[in-house]
Amino acid sequence: MKQAKTKGGIFFVKVLKGFKGWAKLLAVGALALSISIPAGAASAASSSSVYNISTGTLTTAQLNSLLAANTAKLSATTTASFSTKVVTLVNQQRAKAGLKPVKISTKLSASALKKAKDMKVNRYFSHNSPILGTPFQLMKKLGITYRYAAENIAMGQTSPAQVMKDWMNSKAHRSIIMSSKYKYIGVAYYQGEWVQHFTG
């Protein structure tokens, strides 16, 4: 595995050979994300109840339940809109280079989302999942056939524009996005985890 440092962080490039005779290029981008919490937020979050004018009081459990429900709705909307926007940005970059657009594959979208959720839930950042195996094993399990396949992952970016900028500024990620070998794409965003799956 080769390592290179860039302005955005550390990028790793890994080449796997021998999967049905084809060499696969995988690119990983790790970027730092810092989060600051206002001083008053921590004490407010730890209080046992929150006052609600219309109903009297709201317990922390009730508040957490409401927050979880709204976060889930927002997450589903964000996931879909972010994924669609990334595909649009990918095809804009490809068009500038005279390449054909990649088409959205529902199966690749499902594999990308499964991988993004797996990274978040199992707290890792790698192409090789302790649960799902390699991206190629995951694709095979989901009935995806291909001659060429690749995966780009990223973590911590807060918008499609930011993640695409980081991927395009990395030679390894860019080479996957701009390859004429790939005809299909699936993109997922899940709570800070980004995944692109390509096949051709």
C-alpha atoms as one frame of an Amber mdcrd trajectory, in Angstrom:
protein
   0.000   0.000   0.000   1.363   3.408  -1.006   0.762   6.503   1.095   0.803
  10.117  -0.070   0.093  13.308   1.836  -1.937  16.123   0.313  -3.470  19.348
   1.565  -6.718  17.541   2.354  -5.214  14.705   4.337  -3.599  11.324   3.785
  -4.565   9.194   0.834  -3.890   5.509   0.409  -3.806   3.692  -2.903  -4.164
  -0.048  -3.069  -4.022  -2.267  -6.144  -5.498  -5.746  -5.893  -4.757  -8.363
  -8.533  -6.154 -11.754  -9.316  -9.910 -11.233  -8.985 -11.104 -13.088 -12.089
  -7.866 -12.098 -13.795  -8.446  -8.340 -13.652  -6.455  -5.807 -11.660  -8.642
  -3.561  -9.540  -7.622  -0.105  -8.363  -9.111   1.060  -5.084  -8.619   4.515
  -3.654  -9.163   5.647  -0.080  -9.219   9.230   1.145  -9.079  10.006   4.849
  -9.870  13.567   5.830  -9.996  15.127   9.268 -13.194  16.641  10.605 -13.414
  18.683  13.771 -16.660  19.456  15.539 -17.120  22.127  18.162 -20.028  22.230
  20.588 -21.076  25.558  22.093 -20.406  25.763  25.830 -24.100  25.925  26.780
 -25.080  22.943  24.654 -23.438  20.320  26.842 -25.171  21.469  30.015 -28.534
  21.767  28.229 -28.205  18.267  26.822 -27.501  16.779  30.231 -30.496  18.350
  32.002 -33.296  15.966  32.960 -36.131  17.871  31.281 -36.788  20.604  28.770
 -39.637  23.075  29.210 -42.297  23.054  26.495 -44.866  25.889  26.614 -47.743
  23.907  25.103 -47.385  20.671  27.085 -45.576  21.642  30.270 -42.375  19.595
  30.329 -40.641  17.244  27.955 -38.341  14.586  29.367 -34.901  13.985  27.935
 -36.093  10.604  26.626 -38.999  12.265  24.797 -36.703  14.919  23.384 -34.216
  12.285  22.224 -37.037  10.328  20.585 -38.221  13.410  18.688 -34.684  14.269
  17.649 -34.058  10.704  16.446 -37.254  10.680  14.362 -36.460  14.027  12.750
 -32.829  13.053  12.186 -33.927   9.830  10.465 -36.234  11.783   8.125 -33.523
  14.328   7.378 -30.947  11.566   6.921 -33.055   9.746   4.314 -33.646  12.977
   2.395 -30.005  14.023   2.650 -28.769  10.595   1.570 -30.878  10.619  -1.594
 -30.198  14.239  -2.561 -26.458  14.025  -1.796 -26.132  10.817  -3.820 -27.937
  12.301  -6.822 -25.827  15.466  -6.655 -22.561  13.490  -6.574 -23.600  11.568
  -9.709 -24.407  14.894 -11.410 -20.972  16.265 -10.454 -19.245  13.070 -11.643
 -20.946  13.328 -15.033 -20.110  17.032 -15.324 -16.428  16.205 -14.833 -16.621
  13.341 -17.321 -18.360  15.560 -19.912 -15.557  18.137 -19.661 -13.117  15.368
 -20.631 -15.306  14.116 -23.473 -16.295  10.942 -21.603 -19.719   9.323 -21.662
 -21.807   9.771 -18.504 -22.093   6.925 -16.022 -25.616   5.673 -15.388 -27.086
   5.148 -11.930 -27.442   1.478 -11.041 -29.947   0.632  -8.308 -27.854  -2.405
  -7.351 -24.668  -0.335  -7.087 -26.557   2.313  -5.124 -27.680  -0.419  -2.720
 -24.140  -1.802  -2.368 -22.719   1.683  -1.777 -25.322   2.432   0.908 -24.751
  -0.942   2.561 -21.005  -0.187   2.691 -21.492   3.373   4.004 -23.800   2.169
   6.792 -21.425  -0.690   7.605 -18.480   1.702   8.011 -20.524   3.966  10.280
 -22.106   1.241  12.419 -18.934  -0.844  12.776 -16.673   2.200  13.190 -14.019
   1.566  10.573 -12.751   3.299   7.444 -11.405   0.834   4.917 -12.206  -0.952
   1.685 -12.133  -4.243   3.563 -15.111  -4.658   5.873 -14.918  -7.054   8.822
 -18.549  -7.972   8.030 -19.024  -7.518   4.271 -15.533  -8.373   2.999 -14.071
  -6.558  -0.008 -16.189  -4.338  -2.269 -16.024  -7.103  -4.878 -17.339  -9.709
  -2.438 -20.186  -7.355  -1.484 -21.074  -6.759  -5.136 -21.062 -10.491  -5.817
 -23.362 -11.136  -2.819 -25.798  -8.569  -4.229 -25.787 -10.187  -7.679 -23.789
  -7.457  -9.401 -21.805  -8.644 -12.418 -18.994  -6.675 -14.035 -15.764  -6.812
 -15.987 -14.247  -3.879 -14.091 -15.175  -2.559 -10.647 -13.897   0.060  -8.228
 -14.737   1.784  -4.981 -13.986   5.287  -3.716 -14.659   6.105  -0.069 -14.376
   9.288   1.940 -15.278  10.469   5.409 -16.132  13.779   7.018 -17.044  15.962
   4.051 -20.279  17.871   4.559 -21.433  18.363   0.966 -21.326  16.689  -2.456
 -19.210  19.580  -3.774 -16.637  19.112  -1.006 -16.313  15.353  -1.413 -16.041
  15.653  -5.206 -13.373  18.344  -4.861 -11.365  16.081  -2.552 -11.765  13.052
  -4.825 -10.835  15.051  -7.938  -7.746  16.459  -6.188  -6.523  12.909  -5.531
  -4.899  11.213  -8.529  -6.132   7.741  -7.532  -9.740   8.794  -6.914  -9.808
  10.951 -10.025  -8.529   8.094 -12.198 -11.513   5.977 -11.137 -14.060   8.766
 -11.650 -12.605   9.641 -15.062 -12.069   6.104 -16.362 -13.788   5.200 -19.623
 -13.996   1.592 -18.359 -16.863   2.412 -16.012 -20.429   2.663 -17.287 -22.445
   2.397 -14.058 -22.298   4.097 -10.672 -23.882   3.873  -7.249 -23.289   6.584
  -4.656 -24.200   6.697  -0.993 -23.876   9.183   1.835 -24.604   8.029   5.368
 -23.858  10.144   8.444 -20.525  11.454   7.200 -19.498   8.346   5.232 -19.287
   8.566   1.425 -19.081   5.632  -0.987 -18.902   5.425  -4.773 -19.195   2.050
  -6.511 -18.395   1.789 -10.211 -18.695  -1.079 -12.691 -18.043  -1.560 -16.376
